Amino acid sequence: MPARPALLDRLKAQIAQDGPIGVPEYFTRCLHDPRDGYYANRPALGPEGDFVTAPGVSQMFGELVGLWLMETWDRMGRPAPFRLVEMGPGDGTLMSDILRAARLLPPFLEAADLWLVEVSPVLRAAQETRLASASVRWAGRLEEVPGDAPLLLVANELLDCLPARQFVKTADGWAERVVGLGEDGELAFGLRKLGPPPMGEAARRAGGGAFSAAAEPSILPPPSAAPTPPPGGEDLAVGAILESSPAQAALGSEIGHRVARDGGAALLIDYGRATPEAGDTLQALRAHKKEGPLDSPGQADLTVWADFPSVLDAAREAGAKAPPVLTQGDFLRALGIEARAQALAAARPDRADTIARQLDRLTGAAQMGDLFKVACLSAPGLAAPLFEDEA
């Protein structure tokens, strides 16, 4: 049997036949293609992998998230049962640390119906191993988690895994960034006009997906249903990029609807924007180094920044409370991470320097402390810890 084409070859063949594809389609294929997608086959977390998330930096992160969940449950009136849900749980480290911290409050553990929402079979296997002693159920989507009880949900570095459209300001207005083929037959970024579409399938495929060798290749005709760039770019210079993620907003709406309907709260932690701003945030990470997003489809992790303004707006429209975001540094300090670090260092003086570095990595302004943000979505009547005041 002949070897199946690699994702790169299949993408090039598709583009040669059908024309350029949008950045969201490319992004999704790279991460979730069932044959060669990154999360479908080779997600690599931790120091020996492609990237490290906060739970892998220190146990303190998960312990304090667990403390926030327990305090929120207490403010909810200690409902039993409640759904304890993690979306995008990685290798299970965060939930493992949350459950260890929750031993301080046995009624919380007794009332928790634990669900992990995971689409990667490789990561689900890792979670099963790490959480072997816990009673866990898995779902592929949040809608598969029963909705007849209040919800406490946490998602760390999930929003950045959801694709965004990219719009580029040109001298003639806005165009959408797309992925096509360069003169050398390799993947290349190009632009597609926004505006009234041309007539006929032949016009839609104009150029056959081939781009010139220019830095930003020649602009192609618009598709049959051209997307709209986000507002606020009127004063930007030519070449500026705006991003819009309907997928992130849709998740904000889904979670917001769920907590508004069933009660509870959700904690979303990610790197991203607290206010709308321009910029190209699409990046690929492999072995802890950045590489071009088009260099190795399916072999590197692709991410974009979380668009917290859109996520929070969508959650509010769905009926949830969504106060302004906090920085990760402020969130963890308010929960007592400095005192926790001192206690760990006192118990293990030989690791005091390591613990100090971990603390700085999680909370330092030049590390994860300012770039990473924390958002809370909650039921209208719930005053969630640290997020009592609604915007």
VMD Tcl script that draws the C-alpha trace (Angstrom):
set ca {
  {0.00 0.00 0.00}
  {1.50 3.39 -0.94}
  {2.32 5.79 1.88}
  {-0.42 8.33 2.53}
  {0.47 11.93 1.66}
  {1.72 14.04 4.56}
  {-0.43 16.98 5.63}
  {1.81 19.45 3.80}
  {1.39 17.56 0.53}
  {-2.35 17.21 0.98}
  {-2.73 20.92 1.74}
  {-0.74 21.88 -1.35}
  {-2.82 19.55 -3.51}
  {-6.06 20.96 -2.13}
  {-4.97 24.57 -2.67}
  {-3.73 23.82 -6.21}
  {-7.14 22.39 -7.04}
  {-9.54 24.65 -5.12}
  {-7.62 27.87 -4.48}
  {-6.31 29.53 -1.31}
  {-7.79 28.76 2.10}
  {-8.39 31.08 5.05}
  {-6.07 31.14 8.04}
  {-8.75 29.50 10.28}
  {-9.06 26.49 7.95}
  {-5.29 26.13 7.75}
  {-4.99 26.50 11.54}
  {-7.63 23.86 12.21}
  {-6.17 21.39 9.74}
  {-2.72 21.74 11.28}
  {-3.99 21.07 14.80}
  {-6.82 18.61 14.27}
  {-6.41 16.80 10.95}
  {-7.23 13.19 11.94}
  {-4.26 11.80 10.02}
  {-1.47 14.29 10.69}
  {-2.81 17.05 12.97}
  {-0.66 18.14 15.89}
  {-3.19 17.40 18.63}
  {-4.48 14.29 16.92}
  {-1.06 12.64 16.84}
  {1.88 14.33 18.56}
  {1.06 16.94 21.20}
  {4.23 17.41 23.23}
  {3.93 19.29 26.52}
  {6.59 19.95 29.14}
  {10.33 20.67 29.17}
  {11.04 17.85 26.71}
  {8.18 18.83 24.40}
  {7.24 21.91 22.42}
  {5.91 24.21 25.15}
  {5.28 24.46 28.90}
  {2.01 25.72 30.37}
  {1.58 27.21 33.83}
  {0.63 23.90 35.53}
  {3.96 22.50 34.31}
  {5.87 25.42 35.81}
  {4.81 24.77 39.40}
  {2.23 22.95 41.49}
  {1.38 26.34 43.03}
  {-0.63 27.32 39.97}
  {-3.06 24.40 40.13}
  {-3.31 24.56 43.90}
  {-4.42 28.20 43.81}
  {-6.87 27.58 40.96}
  {-8.27 24.82 43.18}
  {-8.54 27.28 46.07}
  {-10.50 29.68 43.84}
  {-12.85 26.87 42.78}
  {-13.48 25.81 46.36}
  {-14.20 29.38 47.47}
  {-16.56 29.86 44.52}
  {-18.38 26.62 45.36}
  {-18.79 27.85 48.92}
  {-20.28 31.14 47.68}
  {-22.66 29.15 45.48}
  {-24.12 27.55 48.60}
  {-22.17 24.29 48.31}
  {-24.45 22.59 45.74}
  {-24.29 18.80 45.49}
  {-23.80 17.55 42.94}
  {-22.07 20.07 40.70}
  {-20.14 19.57 37.46}
  {-16.42 20.19 37.83}
  {-15.22 20.60 34.25}
  {-11.85 21.27 32.69}
  {-11.72 22.09 28.99}
  {-8.47 21.40 27.17}
  {-6.89 19.66 30.18}
  {-3.50 18.96 28.59}
  {-1.75 16.06 30.26}
  {-3.94 16.25 33.38}
  {-1.44 18.11 35.58}
  {-3.74 21.03 36.37}
  {-6.66 18.86 37.43}
  {-4.33 16.63 39.44}
  {-3.13 19.68 41.40}
  {-6.69 20.98 41.81}
  {-7.85 17.66 43.26}
  {-4.87 17.49 45.62}
  {-5.65 20.97 46.94}
  {-9.33 20.04 47.27}
  {-8.47 17.40 49.86}
  {-8.58 20.32 52.28}
  {-12.35 20.46 51.69}
  {-13.70 16.88 51.47}
  {-17.33 17.96 50.85}
  {-16.16 19.71 47.66}
  {-14.65 16.48 46.35}
  {-17.71 14.46 47.38}
  {-20.05 16.82 45.51}
  {-17.91 17.13 42.36}
  {-18.93 15.26 39.22}
  {-15.66 15.46 37.30}
  {-15.58 15.89 33.50}
  {-12.71 16.54 31.12}
  {-13.48 17.97 27.67}
  {-10.77 16.68 25.34}
  {-10.59 16.00 21.59}
  {-7.04 14.61 21.40}
  {-6.81 10.82 21.85}
  {-3.13 11.16 22.74}
  {-3.80 13.69 25.51}
  {-6.82 11.76 26.75}
  {-4.57 8.74 27.28}
  {-2.13 10.89 29.27}
  {-4.99 12.22 31.39}
  {-6.24 8.71 32.10}
  {-2.80 7.77 33.40}
  {-2.26 10.86 35.54}
  {-5.79 10.82 37.01}
  {-6.10 7.06 37.37}
  {-7.18 7.35 41.02}
  {-9.97 9.85 40.28}
  {-13.47 9.20 39.01}
  {-13.40 10.99 35.66}
  {-15.66 11.13 32.64}
  {-14.64 12.48 29.24}
  {-16.50 14.45 26.59}
  {-15.52 15.76 23.18}
  {-17.60 18.94 23.58}
  {-19.01 20.94 26.47}
  {-22.57 20.24 25.27}
  {-21.98 16.54 26.05}
  {-21.57 17.34 29.77}
  {-24.98 16.99 31.49}
  {-26.60 20.33 32.17}
  {-28.84 19.51 35.13}
  {-26.49 20.80 37.84}
  {-24.41 23.92 38.53}
  {-21.08 24.21 36.75}
  {-17.56 25.09 37.81}
  {-15.33 25.19 34.75}
  {-11.68 25.97 34.19}
  {-9.84 26.31 30.87}
  {-6.14 27.12 30.83}
  {-4.60 27.93 27.44}
  {-7.63 26.80 25.47}
  {-8.69 30.03 23.77}
  {-5.31 30.35 22.04}
  {-5.98 27.00 20.34}
  {-9.06 28.39 18.57}
  {-8.39 29.98 15.16}
  {-8.70 33.63 14.18}
  {-9.21 35.34 10.85}
  {-6.56 37.92 9.94}
  {-7.37 41.15 8.08}
  {-4.68 43.35 6.51}
  {-5.08 47.08 5.82}
  {-4.16 47.86 2.22}
  {-4.11 51.08 0.23}
  {-7.49 50.03 -1.22}
  {-9.09 48.97 2.06}
  {-9.16 45.73 4.02}
  {-8.21 42.29 2.70}
  {-8.24 38.88 4.36}
  {-4.98 36.99 4.79}
  {-5.12 33.56 3.17}
  {-2.79 30.61 2.54}
  {-1.96 29.68 -1.03}
  {1.02 28.56 -3.11}
  {4.03 30.70 -4.02}
  {5.82 30.67 -7.36}
  {7.98 27.84 -6.02}
  {4.93 25.70 -5.27}
  {5.34 26.01 -1.51}
  {2.82 27.41 0.99}
  {2.74 31.20 1.13}
  {0.59 33.92 2.65}
  {-1.46 36.10 0.34}
  {-4.42 38.48 0.44}
  {-8.00 38.22 -0.72}
  {-10.16 41.27 -1.29}
  {-13.21 41.99 0.80}
  {-16.18 43.22 -1.14}
  {-18.78 42.14 -3.72}
  {-17.82 38.69 -5.00}
  {-17.09 37.97 -8.65}
  {-19.47 35.79 -10.64}
  {-18.91 32.09 -11.14}
  {-16.70 29.34 -9.75}
  {-13.90 30.11 -12.20}
  {-13.63 33.63 -10.81}
  {-13.55 32.31 -7.24}
  {-10.55 30.18 -8.12}
  {-8.80 33.02 -9.92}
  {-5.08 32.42 -10.05}
  {-5.44 28.73 -9.16}
  {-4.10 29.53 -5.69}
  {-0.72 30.72 -7.01}
  {0.87 33.83 -5.51}
  {3.65 36.07 -6.74}
  {6.92 36.25 -4.84}
  {6.09 39.64 -3.33}
  {6.28 40.07 0.45}
  {2.48 40.24 0.52}
  {1.41 38.62 -2.78}
  {-1.07 40.06 -5.24}
  {-4.61 40.43 -3.98}
  {-7.07 37.79 -5.15}
  {-10.78 38.34 -5.84}
  {-13.12 37.95 -2.87}
  {-14.90 34.68 -2.05}
  {-18.62 34.16 -2.46}
  {-19.25 35.18 1.18}
  {-16.61 37.67 2.25}
  {-16.06 38.05 6.02}
  {-16.10 41.43 7.72}
  {-13.07 42.78 9.59}
  {-13.60 43.79 13.22}
  {-14.38 47.47 13.90}
  {-11.80 49.97 15.08}
  {-9.26 49.91 12.29}
  {-10.13 53.18 10.58}
  {-7.04 55.01 11.84}
  {-4.55 52.17 11.33}
  {-1.70 52.45 8.83}
  {-1.42 50.38 5.67}
  {0.00 46.97 6.57}
  {-1.71 46.79 9.98}
  {-3.32 43.49 10.90}
  {-6.54 42.97 12.84}
  {-7.62 39.55 14.10}
  {-11.12 38.26 14.74}
  {-11.96 34.89 16.23}
  {-15.58 33.81 15.85}
  {-14.56 30.48 17.41}
  {-13.35 32.14 20.62}
  {-16.47 34.30 20.81}
  {-18.65 31.23 20.24}
  {-17.00 29.46 23.17}
  {-17.54 32.52 25.36}
  {-21.21 32.50 24.36}
  {-21.58 28.76 25.04}
  {-19.98 28.93 28.49}
  {-21.82 32.15 29.32}
  {-25.15 30.56 28.42}
  {-24.33 27.48 30.47}
  {-23.45 29.31 33.70}
  {-26.38 31.72 33.27}
  {-28.80 28.81 32.83}
  {-27.43 26.27 35.32}
  {-25.55 28.47 37.78}
  {-21.86 28.49 38.60}
  {-18.77 30.09 37.14}
  {-15.95 29.57 34.67}
  {-12.31 30.60 34.84}
  {-10.54 31.25 31.52}
  {-6.75 31.72 31.65}
  {-4.67 32.51 28.59}
  {-2.22 34.88 26.98}
  {-3.91 37.62 25.03}
  {-5.48 41.06 24.86}
  {-7.49 42.71 27.61}
  {-8.47 45.52 25.22}
  {-8.90 45.57 21.42}
  {-5.66 46.21 19.54}
  {-3.98 45.46 16.23}
  {-1.22 42.93 15.66}
  {-0.28 39.61 14.10}
  {-0.25 36.99 16.87}
  {-0.26 33.79 14.78}
  {2.76 31.73 15.78}
  {4.13 28.19 15.66}
  {6.10 26.59 18.49}
  {8.31 23.55 18.16}
  {10.82 22.38 20.78}
  {10.27 25.69 22.64}
  {11.34 27.73 19.62}
  {9.25 29.81 17.24}
  {9.13 28.87 13.59}
  {7.15 30.10 10.62}
  {3.46 29.14 10.79}
  {3.69 27.60 7.31}
  {6.97 25.74 7.86}
  {5.77 22.35 9.11}
  {1.99 21.80 9.14}
  {0.97 19.34 11.83}
  {4.44 19.15 13.35}
  {4.33 22.36 15.42}
  {1.76 23.85 17.78}
  {-0.11 26.81 16.26}
  {-1.61 29.50 18.48}
  {-3.14 32.98 18.40}
  {-3.72 35.37 21.27}
  {-6.96 35.14 23.20}
  {-9.37 37.94 22.31}
  {-10.81 38.51 25.77}
  {-12.96 41.55 24.80}
  {-14.90 39.49 22.25}
  {-15.16 36.48 24.56}
  {-16.52 38.57 27.44}
  {-18.94 40.48 25.20}
  {-20.32 37.18 23.88}
  {-20.71 35.80 27.40}
  {-22.59 38.90 28.52}
  {-24.93 38.65 25.54}
  {-25.62 35.05 26.60}
  {-26.70 36.23 30.06}
  {-23.58 35.76 32.17}
  {-21.67 38.20 34.33}
  {-18.24 38.96 32.90}
  {-16.20 41.50 34.89}
  {-12.96 42.94 33.47}
  {-10.02 40.56 33.26}
  {-7.15 40.39 35.73}
  {-3.55 39.71 34.90}
  {-2.34 36.27 35.94}
  {0.15 37.88 38.28}
  {-2.52 39.89 40.10}
  {-4.84 36.87 40.24}
  {-2.25 34.55 41.78}
  {-0.92 37.14 44.21}
  {-4.45 37.87 45.44}
  {-4.89 34.15 46.13}
  {-1.69 34.02 48.19}
  {0.93 32.55 45.88}
  {3.76 34.41 47.61}
  {2.85 32.90 50.98}
  {2.54 29.48 49.36}
  {5.98 29.85 47.80}
  {7.46 30.77 51.17}
  {5.87 27.72 52.78}
  {7.22 25.41 50.07}
  {10.69 26.93 50.35}
  {10.66 26.53 54.12}
  {9.71 22.87 53.76}
  {12.36 22.29 51.07}
  {15.28 24.72 51.57}
  {17.24 22.84 48.90}
  {14.63 23.93 46.34}
  {14.24 27.54 47.49}
  {15.97 28.99 44.42}
  {13.88 26.84 42.08}
  {10.65 27.86 43.81}
  {11.66 31.53 43.55}
  {12.22 31.12 39.81}
  {8.87 29.37 39.45}
  {7.15 32.20 41.30}
  {8.74 34.77 39.00}
  {7.81 32.74 35.91}
  {4.15 32.65 36.94}
  {3.76 36.22 38.25}
  {6.65 38.35 36.93}
  {5.70 41.18 34.57}
  {8.43 40.12 32.13}
  {7.34 36.47 32.30}
  {3.76 35.16 32.36}
  {2.44 37.61 34.94}
  {1.23 40.39 32.63}
  {0.88 38.69 29.24}
  {-1.44 36.03 30.66}
  {-4.92 37.15 31.67}
  {-7.67 35.62 33.80}
  {-11.36 36.05 33.00}
  {-14.37 34.94 35.01}
  {-17.80 34.16 33.58}
  {-20.48 33.59 36.21}
  {-24.18 33.35 36.89}
  {-25.83 36.78 37.33}
  {-26.40 36.34 41.06}
  {-22.95 35.00 41.95}
  {-20.18 37.17 43.37}
  {-17.15 35.12 42.33}
  {-13.93 35.61 44.33}
  {-11.75 38.47 43.01}
  {-14.39 39.30 40.37}
  {-17.13 40.81 42.49}
  {-17.55 44.03 40.47}
  {-19.11 43.76 37.00}
  {-18.09 46.22 34.27}
}
mol new
graphics top color blue
foreach p $ca { graphics top sphere $p radius 0.5 }
foreach p [lrange $ca 0 end-1] q [lrange $ca 1 end] { graphics top cylinder $p $q radius 0.2 }
display resetview
